């Protein structure tokens, strides 16, 4: 199962509920929620800090002068392409092992051709998402809006780094409106 979501749709909370239900209904399976673990596993394989992996995949501007200097001076430097390939491989491996709910991380794109899969998209009106972010993160309205815009942009950049085509062409098995 993959869950893609707009900011403020509580995708991880829903994934945890699904995990609990699936594990209680079928005790011999061991469903698990996967999200940031992808960064940790990829970083471990790349011998990098997880924050460096995340930063590389979320950055909107590539190849700053500092990055170019670092590439020449650091023998352990990993290119964006290497990091992206590793992330894809880690996500694909997790997805093919099964019994997982991958939240975000472009799982729906990477696992799109796995037959025994379900790809869910969570959406909600902006006002619902603003209120959710205000409540979850204890933010005032303007800060919640800024947060939504920042994270949505990072997610878009991440999906573009994984899948170069227009994200508007992403396909899901089901879309759920969290406000409904």
N, C-alpha and C positions, 0 to 999 in steps of 0.2 A: 504494500500500500504506500502510495506517496501522497503527501498533502502539500499543496502549494497554497499560499494565502496572501491576502492583502494585509498590510500592517494593521494590527488592531483586531484581528479575527480570532485570536487565541488558538492558533493551530496546534501548539504543543499541548495545551490543555485538552483539546479534543482528541489528539493522538493518545494521550495518557488514558482517557476514558475508553477509547477503542481497544487499547492494549489490555486494560483490565478486564473488559467484557470478553475479549477473545480468549484470554488465558483462563478465565473462570469457566467459560463454556467448553473448553477443550484443554484440560490440564496437561496432556502429553505434549502440547506445543508450548513453546516459550517465546511468545511475541515480545519484541522490544522496540522502544521508540529510539530513533536515531536522528540526531540533529547536529549539534556542534561536535559530536564525536568524530564526524568525518574530518574536521579540521585537525583534531588530535592525531588520528590515525595517519593522515596524509603527512602531517608534520613529522611524525615519528619516522616514516619511511624516507622522507626527504632530509632528515636530520636538521630540522628547522624548528623554530618556536611557532606554535599554532597561530599566534597573533600575526606573524610575518606571512603565513599562508593566507590568512583571512584578509590582511591588508592588500596583498597582491591581487586577490580576486575581486576585491571591492573597489579598488582605485579607479577613478574615472579618467585620470590622465596617466598615460604610460610613459616610461622611459624619461625620467627626470635626469638632469645632469648628474645628480648624486648616484642614481642607479647605474649610470654608465661607468662612473668612476669605481663604484663598488664591484661591478662585473669584472673589471680589469685587476682589481687589487685583492679580491676575495676568492680563493680557490674553491670554496664551498658554495659560491653563488649559484643559485638556481634560476633559470629563465622562467618567465611567465608560462611559456609553453610546457616546460617540464612540470611545473606546479599544477597546471590545468590537467595535463595527462594523468598525473598521479591522483588528483581528486576524482576524475572520471573513473579511473580504474578502481579506486577504493569504493566509491558509491556503487558501481556496477557489481563488484564482488559482494558487497553487503546485500544488494537487491537480489542477486541470483541465489544467495544462501537461503533467502526466504524468511518468513515469520518476522518481518520487520515493518515498521511504519516510519518511512523517511520523511521528515518534516523539512521542507525547503531544500536547499542545496541543489536545486535543479534536478532533483531525483526523478521527476516526471519526464524530463527530457532524456536523461541518461538511461532510464529503465523503460522507455516507451515501447520497446519491442519485446518485452518479457510477457509471455502469454498469460500466465497466472498472476495478473496484477490488476490493481485498481488505482486510478489516478484521480484524486479529488482536488478541486479548487474551492477555496473558501473566499467569499466576497461579502461585502456589507457596504451600506451607504456611508459616506464620509463622516456624517454626524455620529453614527454608531461607533465608528472606529476612533474618532476623536475622544468620545466619552470613555471608551475602553482604555485607551492609552492614558488619559487623565487619571482614571481610577487605578490601573495596574502600576503606573510609574509615579503616581503622586505629582503630576505636573499640572500647571495652569494651561488653559486652552491654547494660547499662542505657542507655548513650548511643545505641547502635544502635536500641534499642526506641523511645527518645524521638525519634530522627531519623525512623524509619518513621512514627510517629504524626503528627509535624509535617508531613512531606511529603505523606502521604496526605490530611490535612485540607486542605492548600493545593491539592492537585489536585482534591479534591471541590469546593472553593469556585470554582476556576477553571472546572470543567465546569458548575457551576450558573450562573456568570456568562455562559457561552456558551449554555447550553441550560437553561432554567428548570425543565424537567420533572424528575422523579425519575430520577437517574442509574441506578437499579436497572433501568430499562427500556432501557438501552443494548443495542444488538444488534451482535454480531460474527459474522463468517463462520466463524471458528475460534478456539477457546481452547486454549492450550498450557500444560501444567503444566511449569514449568522444572525441577522436582525429579524428574520422572519419567524 
